[in-house]
Amino acid sequence: MFLAASIATIFAAFPLAIVGAMMLLIGVEVVKFARDLRFNRELIPVAATLVGSLLANMAVGFVAGIVVHYLLLGKEHGHEDAQR
């Protein structure tokens, strides 16, 4: 969507084995991060990112995860201010 054509051009410049190895390493790093998540409100932005990425593309998933994170963060800070 945003940079899809330019990214496809960049990927085409590299052999598929190198692109595959890079994607494997990125996947390993994501799994390391996801392993430390607890099954509570931390998982909601991750789920929004995943759903947005699967339904549209990575850019939409990223924006969806950021928006959901800040909506949840704002609500948490709102409850803290109300308690003071």
PDB file of N, CA, C and O in Angstrom:
ATOM      1  N   MET A   1       0.830  -1.182   0.000  1.00  0.00           N
ATOM      2  CA  MET A   1       0.000   0.000   0.000  1.00  0.00           C
ATOM      3  C   MET A   1       0.876   1.246   0.000  1.00  0.00           C
ATOM      4  O   MET A   1       0.920   1.965  -0.998  1.00  0.00           O
ATOM      5  N   PHE A   2       1.576   1.514   1.107  1.00  0.00           N
ATOM      6  CA  PHE A   2       2.368   2.743   1.190  1.00  0.00           C
ATOM      7  C   PHE A   2       3.652   2.639   0.369  1.00  0.00           C
ATOM      8  O   PHE A   2       3.882   3.440  -0.538  1.00  0.00           O
ATOM      9  N   LEU A   3       4.466   1.671   0.685  1.00  0.00           N
ATOM     10  CA  LEU A   3       5.754   1.517   0.011  1.00  0.00           C
ATOM     11  C   LEU A   3       5.893   0.142  -0.628  1.00  0.00           C
ATOM     12  O   LEU A   3       7.010  -0.335  -0.827  1.00  0.00           O
ATOM     13  N   ALA A   4       4.796  -0.487  -0.946  1.00  0.00           N
ATOM     14  CA  ALA A   4       4.836  -1.873  -1.414  1.00  0.00           C
ATOM     15  C   ALA A   4       5.651  -2.032  -2.689  1.00  0.00           C
ATOM     16  O   ALA A   4       6.419  -2.986  -2.814  1.00  0.00           O
ATOM     17  N   ALA A   5       5.500  -1.125  -3.625  1.00  0.00           N
ATOM     18  CA  ALA A   5       6.224  -1.253  -4.898  1.00  0.00           C
ATOM     19  C   ALA A   5       7.721  -1.082  -4.696  1.00  0.00           C
ATOM     20  O   ALA A   5       8.514  -1.821  -5.281  1.00  0.00           O
ATOM     21  N   SER A   6       8.117  -0.114  -3.874  1.00  0.00           N
ATOM     22  CA  SER A   6       9.548   0.106  -3.670  1.00  0.00           C
ATOM     23  C   SER A   6      10.182  -1.024  -2.865  1.00  0.00           C
ATOM     24  O   SER A   6      11.329  -1.396  -3.113  1.00  0.00           O
ATOM     25  N   ILE A   7       9.446  -1.568  -1.908  1.00  0.00           N
ATOM     26  CA  ILE A   7       9.977  -2.687  -1.124  1.00  0.00           C
ATOM     27  C   ILE A   7      10.105  -3.929  -2.001  1.00  0.00           C
ATOM     28  O   ILE A   7      11.075  -4.678  -1.881  1.00  0.00           O
ATOM     29  N   ALA A   8       9.134  -4.148  -2.879  1.00  0.00           N
ATOM     30  CA  ALA A   8       9.221  -5.288  -3.793  1.00  0.00           C
ATOM     31  C   ALA A   8      10.432  -5.155  -4.706  1.00  0.00           C
ATOM     32  O   ALA A   8      11.086  -6.150  -5.020  1.00  0.00           O
ATOM     33  N   THR A   9      10.736  -3.930  -5.132  1.00  0.00           N
ATOM     34  CA  THR A   9      11.909  -3.696  -5.970  1.00  0.00           C
ATOM     35  C   THR A   9      13.190  -3.988  -5.204  1.00  0.00           C
ATOM     36  O   THR A   9      14.122  -4.578  -5.750  1.00  0.00           O
ATOM     37  N   ILE A  10      13.239  -3.581  -3.950  1.00  0.00           N
ATOM     38  CA  ILE A  10      14.424  -3.836  -3.117  1.00  0.00           C
ATOM     39  C   ILE A  10      14.602  -5.336  -2.898  1.00  0.00           C
ATOM     40  O   ILE A  10      15.714  -5.852  -3.012  1.00  0.00           O
ATOM     41  N   PHE A  11      13.502  -6.044  -2.581  1.00  0.00           N
ATOM     42  CA  PHE A  11      13.591  -7.485  -2.371  1.00  0.00           C
ATOM     43  C   PHE A  11      14.018  -8.211  -3.648  1.00  0.00           C
ATOM     44  O   PHE A  11      14.719  -9.221  -3.586  1.00  0.00           O
ATOM     45  N   ALA A  12      13.594  -7.695  -4.806  1.00  0.00           N
ATOM     46  CA  ALA A  12      13.954  -8.333  -6.071  1.00  0.00           C
ATOM     47  C   ALA A  12      15.454  -8.222  -6.350  1.00  0.00           C
ATOM     48  O   ALA A  12      15.999  -9.014  -7.119  1.00  0.00           O
ATOM     49  N   ALA A  13      16.124  -7.248  -5.731  1.00  0.00           N
ATOM     50  CA  ALA A  13      17.559  -7.059  -5.942  1.00  0.00           C
ATOM     51  C   ALA A  13      18.388  -8.115  -5.209  1.00  0.00           C
ATOM     52  O   ALA A  13      19.555  -8.323  -5.540  1.00  0.00           O
ATOM     53  N   PHE A  14      17.798  -8.777  -4.222  1.00  0.00           N
ATOM     54  CA  PHE A  14      18.514  -9.785  -3.444  1.00  0.00           C
ATOM     55  C   PHE A  14      18.057 -11.180  -3.837  1.00  0.00           C
ATOM     56  O   PHE A  14      16.906 -11.360  -4.234  1.00  0.00           O
ATOM     57  N   PRO A  15      18.931 -12.166  -3.735  1.00  0.00           N
ATOM     58  CA  PRO A  15      18.507 -13.551  -3.981  1.00  0.00           C
ATOM     59  C   PRO A  15      17.461 -13.981  -2.947  1.00  0.00           C
ATOM     60  O   PRO A  15      17.486 -13.527  -1.803  1.00  0.00           O
ATOM     61  N   LEU A  16      16.554 -14.849  -3.356  1.00  0.00           N
ATOM     62  CA  LEU A  16      15.474 -15.280  -2.467  1.00  0.00           C
ATOM     63  C   LEU A  16      15.996 -15.954  -1.203  1.00  0.00           C
ATOM     64  O   LEU A  16      15.356 -15.866  -0.155  1.00  0.00           O
ATOM     65  N   ALA A  17      17.129 -16.616  -1.276  1.00  0.00           N
ATOM     66  CA  ALA A  17      17.689 -17.271  -0.085  1.00  0.00           C
ATOM     67  C   ALA A  17      18.055 -16.236   0.979  1.00  0.00           C
ATOM     68  O   ALA A  17      17.850 -16.471   2.170  1.00  0.00           O
ATOM     69  N   ILE A  18      18.591 -15.104   0.558  1.00  0.00           N
ATOM     70  CA  ILE A  18      18.959 -14.049   1.519  1.00  0.00           C
ATOM     71  C   ILE A  18      17.703 -13.424   2.117  1.00  0.00           C
ATOM     72  O   ILE A  18      17.643 -13.188   3.323  1.00  0.00           O
ATOM     73  N   VAL A  19      16.699 -13.154   1.282  1.00  0.00           N
ATOM     74  CA  VAL A  19      15.442 -12.589   1.786  1.00  0.00           C
ATOM     75  C   VAL A  19      14.788 -13.577   2.760  1.00  0.00           C
ATOM     76  O   VAL A  19      14.282 -13.170   3.806  1.00  0.00           O
ATOM     77  N   GLY A  20      14.795 -14.855   2.427  1.00  0.00           N
ATOM     78  CA  GLY A  20      14.234 -15.864   3.319  1.00  0.00           C
ATOM     79  C   GLY A  20      14.964 -15.938   4.651  1.00  0.00           C
ATOM     80  O   GLY A  20      14.333 -16.075   5.699  1.00  0.00           O
ATOM     81  N   ALA A  21      16.294 -15.847   4.617  1.00  0.00           N
ATOM     82  CA  ALA A  21      17.081 -15.873   5.860  1.00  0.00           C
ATOM     83  C   ALA A  21      16.773 -14.648   6.718  1.00  0.00           C
ATOM     84  O   ALA A  21      16.668 -14.753   7.940  1.00  0.00           O
ATOM     85  N   MET A  22      16.630 -13.488   6.076  1.00  0.00           N
ATOM     86  CA  MET A  22      16.285 -12.274   6.831  1.00  0.00           C
ATOM     87  C   MET A  22      14.914 -12.413   7.492  1.00  0.00           C
ATOM     88  O   MET A  22      14.730 -12.037   8.649  1.00  0.00           O
ATOM     89  N   MET A  23      13.958 -12.957   6.741  1.00  0.00           N
ATOM     90  CA  MET A  23      12.612 -13.134   7.298  1.00  0.00           C
ATOM     91  C   MET A  23      12.611 -14.146   8.445  1.00  0.00           C
ATOM     92  O   MET A  23      11.873 -13.984   9.418  1.00  0.00           O
ATOM     93  N   LEU A  24      13.430 -15.180   8.332  1.00  0.00           N
ATOM     94  CA  LEU A  24      13.542 -16.155   9.415  1.00  0.00           C
ATOM     95  C   LEU A  24      14.082 -15.496  10.676  1.00  0.00           C
ATOM     96  O   LEU A  24      13.558 -15.720  11.768  1.00  0.00           O
ATOM     97  N   LEU A  25      15.122 -14.687  10.533  1.00  0.00           N
ATOM     98  CA  LEU A  25      15.691 -14.007  11.696  1.00  0.00           C
ATOM     99  C   LEU A  25      14.700 -13.019  12.311  1.00  0.00           C
ATOM    100  O   LEU A  25      14.627 -12.891  13.533  1.00  0.00           O
ATOM    101  N   ILE A  26      13.956 -12.337  11.487  1.00  0.00           N
ATOM    102  CA  ILE A  26      12.930 -11.426  12.012  1.00  0.00           C
ATOM    103  C   ILE A  26      11.873 -12.218  12.771  1.00  0.00           C
ATOM    104  O   ILE A  26      11.427 -11.795  13.837  1.00  0.00           O
ATOM    105  N   GLY A  27      11.474 -13.358  12.232  1.00  0.00           N
ATOM    106  CA  GLY A  27      10.500 -14.205  12.916  1.00  0.00           C
ATOM    107  C   GLY A  27      10.999 -14.695  14.262  1.00  0.00           C
ATOM    108  O   GLY A  27      10.237 -14.736  15.228  1.00  0.00           O
ATOM    109  N   VAL A  28      12.263 -15.064  14.338  1.00  0.00           N
ATOM    110  CA  VAL A  28      12.855 -15.508  15.607  1.00  0.00           C
ATOM    111  C   VAL A  28      12.828 -14.371  16.633  1.00  0.00           C
ATOM    112  O   VAL A  28      12.509 -14.593  17.801  1.00  0.00           O
ATOM    113  N   GLU A  29      13.159 -13.171  16.200  1.00  0.00           N
ATOM    114  CA  GLU A  29      13.139 -12.026  17.121  1.00  0.00           C
ATOM    115  C   GLU A  29      11.729 -11.716  17.603  1.00  0.00           C
ATOM    116  O   GLU A  29      11.541 -11.369  18.769  1.00  0.00           O
ATOM    117  N   VAL A  30      10.743 -11.835  16.732  1.00  0.00           N
ATOM    118  CA  VAL A  30       9.356 -11.593  17.128  1.00  0.00           C
ATOM    119  C   VAL A  30       8.900 -12.633  18.140  1.00  0.00           C
ATOM    120  O   VAL A  30       8.200 -12.306  19.098  1.00  0.00           O
ATOM    121  N   VAL A  31       9.296 -13.884  17.930  1.00  0.00           N
ATOM    122  CA  VAL A  31       8.916 -14.939  18.872  1.00  0.00           C
ATOM    123  C   VAL A  31       9.564 -14.698  20.235  1.00  0.00           C
ATOM    124  O   VAL A  31       8.939 -14.957  21.264  1.00  0.00           O
ATOM    125  N   LYS A  32      10.800 -14.210  20.259  1.00  0.00           N
ATOM    126  CA  LYS A  32      11.448 -13.888  21.539  1.00  0.00           C
ATOM    127  C   LYS A  32      10.648 -12.842  22.296  1.00  0.00           C
ATOM    128  O   LYS A  32      10.477 -12.939  23.512  1.00  0.00           O
ATOM    129  N   PHE A  33      10.154 -11.831  21.565  1.00  0.00           N
ATOM    130  CA  PHE A  33       9.352 -10.785  22.196  1.00  0.00           C
ATOM    131  C   PHE A  33       8.014 -11.340  22.669  1.00  0.00           C
ATOM    132  O   PHE A  33       7.600 -11.084  23.800  1.00  0.00           O
ATOM    133  N   ALA A  34       7.341 -12.094  21.816  1.00  0.00           N
ATOM    134  CA  ALA A  34       6.009 -12.598  22.132  1.00  0.00           C
ATOM    135  C   ALA A  34       6.036 -13.590  23.290  1.00  0.00           C
ATOM    136  O   ALA A  34       5.043 -13.736  24.003  1.00  0.00           O
ATOM    137  N   ARG A  35       7.154 -14.268  23.480  1.00  0.00           N
ATOM    138  CA  ARG A  35       7.266 -15.246  24.564  1.00  0.00           C
ATOM    139  C   ARG A  35       7.130 -14.579  25.936  1.00  0.00           C
ATOM    140  O   ARG A  35       6.649 -15.202  26.882  1.00  0.00           O
ATOM    141  N   ASP A  36       7.551 -13.319  26.047  1.00  0.00           N
ATOM    142  CA  ASP A  36       7.512 -12.618  27.328  1.00  0.00           C
ATOM    143  C   ASP A  36       6.173 -11.951  27.613  1.00  0.00           C
ATOM    144  O   ASP A  36       5.993 -11.396  28.696  1.00  0.00           O
ATOM    145  N   LEU A  37       5.232 -11.987  26.680  1.00  0.00           N
ATOM    146  CA  LEU A  37       3.934 -11.365  26.892  1.00  0.00           C
ATOM    147  C   LEU A  37       3.092 -12.189  27.854  1.00  0.00           C
ATOM    148  O   LEU A  37       3.116 -13.420  27.837  1.00  0.00           O
ATOM    149  N   ARG A  38       2.355 -11.485  28.685  1.00  0.00           N
ATOM    150  CA  ARG A  38       1.403 -12.152  29.563  1.00  0.00           C
ATOM    151  C   ARG A  38       0.025 -12.092  28.911  1.00  0.00           C
ATOM    152  O   ARG A  38      -0.253 -11.182  28.129  1.00  0.00           O
ATOM    153  N   PHE A  39      -0.821 -13.035  29.222  1.00  0.00           N
ATOM    154  CA  PHE A  39      -2.161 -13.068  28.633  1.00  0.00           C
ATOM    155  C   PHE A  39      -3.080 -12.132  29.403  1.00  0.00           C
ATOM    156  O   PHE A  39      -3.931 -12.564  30.180  1.00  0.00           O
ATOM    157  N   ASN A  40      -2.890 -10.857  29.170  1.00  0.00           N
ATOM    158  CA  ASN A  40      -3.756  -9.840  29.747  1.00  0.00           C
ATOM    159  C   ASN A  40      -3.874  -8.706  28.738  1.00  0.00           C
ATOM    160  O   ASN A  40      -3.922  -8.962  27.535  1.00  0.00           O
ATOM    161  N   ARG A  41      -3.921  -7.477  29.192  1.00  0.00           N
ATOM    162  CA  ARG A  41      -4.105  -6.337  28.294  1.00  0.00           C
ATOM    163  C   ARG A  41      -2.901  -6.107  27.384  1.00  0.00           C
ATOM    164  O   ARG A  41      -3.028  -5.411  26.377  1.00  0.00           O
ATOM    165  N   GLU A  42      -1.742  -6.668  27.708  1.00  0.00           N
ATOM    166  CA  GLU A  42      -0.569  -6.527  26.838  1.00  0.00           C
ATOM    167  C   GLU A  42      -0.791  -7.204  25.491  1.00  0.00           C
ATOM    168  O   GLU A  42      -0.185  -6.816  24.491  1.00  0.00           O
ATOM    169  N   LEU A  43      -1.637  -8.193  25.462  1.00  0.00           N
ATOM    170  CA  LEU A  43      -1.846  -8.978  24.251  1.00  0.00           C
ATOM    171  C   LEU A  43      -2.796  -8.302  23.264  1.00  0.00           C
ATOM    172  O   LEU A  43      -2.801  -8.657  22.085  1.00  0.00           O
ATOM    173  N   ILE A  44      -3.591  -7.349  23.710  1.00  0.00           N
ATOM    174  CA  ILE A  44      -4.579  -6.708  22.835  1.00  0.00           C
ATOM    175  C   ILE A  44      -3.918  -5.925  21.696  1.00  0.00           C
ATOM    176  O   ILE A  44      -4.330  -6.100  20.549  1.00  0.00           O
ATOM    177  N   PRO A  45      -2.910  -5.064  21.948  1.00  0.00           N
ATOM    178  CA  PRO A  45      -2.256  -4.389  20.813  1.00  0.00           C
ATOM    179  C   PRO A  45      -1.560  -5.355  19.855  1.00  0.00           C
ATOM    180  O   PRO A  45      -1.529  -5.119  18.647  1.00  0.00           O
ATOM    181  N   VAL A  46      -1.004  -6.436  20.390  1.00  0.00           N
ATOM    182  CA  VAL A  46      -0.362  -7.432  19.536  1.00  0.00           C
ATOM    183  C   VAL A  46      -1.407  -8.086  18.636  1.00  0.00           C
ATOM    184  O   VAL A  46      -1.158  -8.306  17.451  1.00  0.00           O
ATOM    185  N   ALA A  47      -2.565  -8.393  19.191  1.00  0.00           N
ATOM    186  CA  ALA A  47      -3.637  -8.994  18.394  1.00  0.00           C
ATOM    187  C   ALA A  47      -4.133  -8.017  17.332  1.00  0.00           C
ATOM    188  O   ALA A  47      -4.417  -8.424  16.205  1.00  0.00           O
ATOM    189  N   ALA A  48      -4.240  -6.734  17.677  1.00  0.00           N
ATOM    190  CA  ALA A  48      -4.670  -5.724  16.695  1.00  0.00           C
ATOM    191  C   ALA A  48      -3.657  -5.614  15.566  1.00  0.00           C
ATOM    192  O   ALA A  48      -4.036  -5.489  14.402  1.00  0.00           O
ATOM    193  N   THR A  49      -2.383  -5.660  15.897  1.00  0.00           N
ATOM    194  CA  THR A  49      -1.340  -5.616  14.872  1.00  0.00           C
ATOM    195  C   THR A  49      -1.424  -6.831  13.962  1.00  0.00           C
ATOM    196  O   THR A  49      -1.324  -6.707  12.741  1.00  0.00           O
ATOM    197  N   LEU A  50      -1.607  -7.995  14.548  1.00  0.00           N
ATOM    198  CA  LEU A  50      -1.703  -9.226  13.769  1.00  0.00           C
ATOM    199  C   LEU A  50      -2.909  -9.201  12.838  1.00  0.00           C
ATOM    200  O   LEU A  50      -2.788  -9.524  11.656  1.00  0.00           O
ATOM    201  N   VAL A  51      -4.056  -8.825  13.358  1.00  0.00           N
ATOM    202  CA  VAL A  51      -5.274  -8.809  12.540  1.00  0.00           C
ATOM    203  C   VAL A  51      -5.155  -7.780  11.417  1.00  0.00           C
ATOM    204  O   VAL A  51      -5.499  -8.073  10.272  1.00  0.00           O
ATOM    205  N   GLY A  52      -4.669  -6.577  11.735  1.00  0.00           N
ATOM    206  CA  GLY A  52      -4.493  -5.560  10.704  1.00  0.00           C
ATOM    207  C   GLY A  52      -3.510  -5.990   9.633  1.00  0.00           C
ATOM    208  O   GLY A  52      -3.714  -5.713   8.451  1.00  0.00           O
ATOM    209  N   SER A  53      -2.445  -6.665  10.042  1.00  0.00           N
ATOM    210  CA  SER A  53      -1.445  -7.142   9.081  1.00  0.00           C
ATOM    211  C   SER A  53      -1.998  -8.235   8.183  1.00  0.00           C
ATOM    212  O   SER A  53      -1.709  -8.267   6.987  1.00  0.00           O
ATOM    213  N   LEU A  54      -2.787  -9.125   8.750  1.00  0.00           N
ATOM    214  CA  LEU A  54      -3.343 -10.217   7.959  1.00  0.00           C
ATOM    215  C   LEU A  54      -4.453  -9.749   7.025  1.00  0.00           C
ATOM    216  O   LEU A  54      -4.559 -10.232   5.898  1.00  0.00           O
ATOM    217  N   LEU A  55      -5.282  -8.812   7.487  1.00  0.00           N
ATOM    218  CA  LEU A  55      -6.403  -8.359   6.667  1.00  0.00           C
ATOM    219  C   LEU A  55      -5.984  -7.354   5.596  1.00  0.00           C
ATOM    220  O   LEU A  55      -6.564  -7.338   4.511  1.00  0.00           O
ATOM    221  N   ALA A  56      -4.989  -6.520   5.883  1.00  0.00           N
ATOM    222  CA  ALA A  56      -4.604  -5.483   4.919  1.00  0.00           C
ATOM    223  C   ALA A  56      -3.137  -5.634   4.548  1.00  0.00           C
ATOM    224  O   ALA A  56      -2.804  -6.275   3.552  1.00  0.00           O
ATOM    225  N   ASN A  57      -2.257  -5.036   5.358  1.00  0.00           N
ATOM    226  CA  ASN A  57      -0.812  -5.157   5.145  1.00  0.00           C
ATOM    227  C   ASN A  57      -0.093  -4.755   6.422  1.00  0.00           C
ATOM    228  O   ASN A  57      -0.729  -4.387   7.409  1.00  0.00           O
ATOM    229  N   MET A  58       1.221  -4.824   6.402  1.00  0.00           N
ATOM    230  CA  MET A  58       2.013  -4.552   7.613  1.00  0.00           C
ATOM    231  C   MET A  58       1.848  -3.121   8.104  1.00  0.00           C
ATOM    232  O   MET A  58       1.821  -2.886   9.312  1.00  0.00           O
ATOM    233  N   ALA A  59       1.738  -2.162   7.192  1.00  0.00           N
ATOM    234  CA  ALA A  59       1.597  -0.765   7.599  1.00  0.00           C
ATOM    235  C   ALA A  59       0.289  -0.553   8.353  1.00  0.00           C
ATOM    236  O   ALA A  59       0.270   0.123   9.382  1.00  0.00           O
ATOM    237  N   VAL A  60      -0.793  -1.119   7.854  1.00  0.00           N
ATOM    238  CA  VAL A  60      -2.093  -0.999   8.523  1.00  0.00           C
ATOM    239  C   VAL A  60      -2.046  -1.706   9.871  1.00  0.00           C
ATOM    240  O   VAL A  60      -2.583  -1.192  10.852  1.00  0.00           O
ATOM    241  N   GLY A  61      -1.417  -2.865   9.939  1.00  0.00           N
ATOM    242  CA  GLY A  61      -1.287  -3.580  11.205  1.00  0.00           C
ATOM    243  C   GLY A  61      -0.487  -2.796  12.220  1.00  0.00           C
ATOM    244  O   GLY A  61      -0.841  -2.757  13.398  1.00  0.00           O
ATOM    245  N   PHE A  62       0.594  -2.168  11.772  1.00  0.00           N
ATOM    246  CA  PHE A  62       1.420  -1.356  12.666  1.00  0.00           C
ATOM    247  C   PHE A  62       0.621  -0.193  13.232  1.00  0.00           C
ATOM    248  O   PHE A  62       0.643   0.056  14.437  1.00  0.00           O
ATOM    249  N   VAL A  63      -0.081   0.514  12.365  1.00  0.00           N
ATOM    250  CA  VAL A  63      -0.882   1.660  12.818  1.00  0.00           C
ATOM    251  C   VAL A  63      -1.989   1.190  13.760  1.00  0.00           C
ATOM    252  O   VAL A  63      -2.255   1.846  14.767  1.00  0.00           O
ATOM    253  N   ALA A  64      -2.632   0.075  13.454  1.00  0.00           N
ATOM    254  CA  ALA A  64      -3.691  -0.448  14.320  1.00  0.00           C
ATOM    255  C   ALA A  64      -3.139  -0.795  15.703  1.00  0.00           C
ATOM    256  O   ALA A  64      -3.771  -0.493  16.716  1.00  0.00           O
ATOM    257  N   GLY A  65      -1.975  -1.420  15.750  1.00  0.00           N
ATOM    258  CA  GLY A  65      -1.369  -1.760  17.039  1.00  0.00           C
ATOM    259  C   GLY A  65      -1.003  -0.532  17.848  1.00  0.00           C
ATOM    260  O   GLY A  65      -1.210  -0.498  19.061  1.00  0.00           O
ATOM    261  N   ILE A  66      -0.457   0.482  17.180  1.00  0.00           N
ATOM    262  CA  ILE A  66      -0.097   1.727  17.882  1.00  0.00           C
ATOM    263  C   ILE A  66      -1.342   2.418  18.427  1.00  0.00           C
ATOM    264  O   ILE A  66      -1.353   2.871  19.572  1.00  0.00           O
ATOM    265  N   VAL A  67      -2.395   2.500  17.606  1.00  0.00           N
ATOM    266  CA  VAL A  67      -3.630   3.165  18.042  1.00  0.00           C
ATOM    267  C   VAL A  67      -4.238   2.441  19.242  1.00  0.00           C
ATOM    268  O   VAL A  67      -4.614   3.075  20.227  1.00  0.00           O
ATOM    269  N   VAL A  68      -4.332   1.126  19.159  1.00  0.00           N
ATOM    270  CA  VAL A  68      -4.899   0.354  20.272  1.00  0.00           C
ATOM    271  C   VAL A  68      -4.042   0.505  21.523  1.00  0.00           C
ATOM    272  O   VAL A  68      -4.575   0.642  22.624  1.00  0.00           O
ATOM    273  N   HIS A  69      -2.730   0.482  21.367  1.00  0.00           N
ATOM    274  CA  HIS A  69      -1.832   0.650  22.518  1.00  0.00           C
ATOM    275  C   HIS A  69      -2.073   1.988  23.203  1.00  0.00           C
ATOM    276  O   HIS A  69      -2.208   2.043  24.426  1.00  0.00           O
ATOM    277  N   TYR A  70      -2.127   3.062  22.429  1.00  0.00           N
ATOM    278  CA  TYR A  70      -2.316   4.377  23.039  1.00  0.00           C
ATOM    279  C   TYR A  70      -3.712   4.570  23.590  1.00  0.00           C
ATOM    280  O   TYR A  70      -3.886   5.307  24.560  1.00  0.00           O
ATOM    281  N   LEU A  71      -4.716   3.929  23.003  1.00  0.00           N
ATOM    282  CA  LEU A  71      -6.058   3.984  23.589  1.00  0.00           C
ATOM    283  C   LEU A  71      -6.077   3.297  24.954  1.00  0.00           C
ATOM    284  O   LEU A  71      -6.671   3.809  25.903  1.00  0.00           O
ATOM    285  N   LEU A  72      -5.429   2.141  25.049  1.00  0.00           N
ATOM    286  CA  LEU A  72      -5.362   1.437  26.333  1.00  0.00           C
ATOM    287  C   LEU A  72      -4.499   2.194  27.332  1.00  0.00           C
ATOM    288  O   LEU A  72      -4.837   2.270  28.513  1.00  0.00           O
ATOM    289  N   LEU A  73      -3.385   2.755  26.866  1.00  0.00           N
ATOM    290  CA  LEU A  73      -2.489   3.499  27.744  1.00  0.00           C
ATOM    291  C   LEU A  73      -3.177   4.741  28.276  1.00  0.00           C
ATOM    292  O   LEU A  73      -3.030   5.080  29.451  1.00  0.00           O
ATOM    293  N   GLY A  74      -3.932   5.424  27.419  1.00  0.00           N
ATOM    294  CA  GLY A  74      -4.653   6.607  27.844  1.00  0.00           C
ATOM    295  C   GLY A  74      -5.704   6.284  28.884  1.00  0.00           C
ATOM    296  O   GLY A  74      -5.895   7.043  29.835  1.00  0.00           O
ATOM    297  N   LYS A  75      -6.396   5.150  28.709  1.00  0.00           N
ATOM    298  CA  LYS A  75      -7.401   4.746  29.689  1.00  0.00           C
ATOM    299  C   LYS A  75      -6.755   4.407  31.025  1.00  0.00           C
ATOM    300  O   LYS A  75      -7.307   4.719  32.080  1.00  0.00           O
ATOM    301  N   GLU A  76      -5.579   3.765  30.985  1.00  0.00           N
ATOM    302  CA  GLU A  76      -4.889   3.414  32.228  1.00  0.00           C
ATOM    303  C   GLU A  76      -4.451   4.671  32.967  1.00  0.00           C
ATOM    304  O   GLU A  76      -4.596   4.748  34.187  1.00  0.00           O
ATOM    305  N   HIS A  77      -3.921   5.651  32.255  1.00  0.00           N
ATOM    306  CA  HIS A  77      -3.509   6.888  32.900  1.00  0.00           C
ATOM    307  C   HIS A  77      -4.704   7.682  33.392  1.00  0.00           C
ATOM    308  O   HIS A  77      -4.603   8.388  34.395  1.00  0.00           O
ATOM    309  N   GLY A  78      -5.819   7.582  32.716  1.00  0.00           N
ATOM    310  CA  GLY A  78      -7.031   8.257  33.165  1.00  0.00           C
ATOM    311  C   GLY A  78      -7.510   7.701  34.486  1.00  0.00           C
ATOM    312  O   GLY A  78      -7.978   8.458  35.336  1.00  0.00           O
ATOM    313  N   HIS A  79      -7.405   6.388  34.682  1.00  0.00           N
ATOM    314  CA  HIS A  79      -7.805   5.777  35.953  1.00  0.00           C
ATOM    315  C   HIS A  79      -6.843   6.180  37.061  1.00  0.00           C
ATOM    316  O   HIS A  79      -7.275   6.363  38.199  1.00  0.00           O
ATOM    317  N   GLU A  80      -5.575   6.322  36.772  1.00  0.00           N
ATOM    318  CA  GLU A  80      -4.601   6.738  37.793  1.00  0.00           C
ATOM    319  C   GLU A  80      -4.879   8.157  38.246  1.00  0.00           C
ATOM    320  O   GLU A  80      -4.812   8.448  39.440  1.00  0.00           O
ATOM    321  N   ASP A  81      -5.194   9.058  37.301  1.00  0.00           N
ATOM    322  CA  ASP A  81      -5.480  10.443  37.658  1.00  0.00           C
ATOM    323  C   ASP A  81      -6.759  10.558  38.475  1.00  0.00           C
ATOM    324  O   ASP A  81      -6.852  11.406  39.363  1.00  0.00           O
ATOM    325  N   ALA A  82      -7.742   9.716  38.185  1.00  0.00           N
ATOM    326  CA  ALA A  82      -9.000   9.760  38.908  1.00  0.00           C
ATOM    327  C   ALA A  82      -8.822   9.275  40.344  1.00  0.00           C
ATOM    328  O   ALA A  82      -9.571   9.690  41.228  1.00  0.00           O
ATOM    329  N   GLN A  83      -7.854   8.413  40.589  1.00  0.00           N
ATOM    330  CA  GLN A  83      -7.642   7.897  41.944  1.00  0.00           C
ATOM    331  C   GLN A  83      -6.906   8.883  42.827  1.00  0.00           C
ATOM    332  O   GLN A  83      -6.977   8.772  44.051  1.00  0.00           O
ATOM    333  N   ARG A  84      -6.209   9.831  42.258  1.00  0.00           N
ATOM    334  CA  ARG A  84      -5.419  10.781  43.063  1.00  0.00           C
ATOM    335  C   ARG A  84      -6.260  11.837  43.681  1.00  0.00           C
ATOM    336  O   ARG A  84      -5.744  12.706  44.383  1.00  0.00           O
TER     337      ARG A  84
END
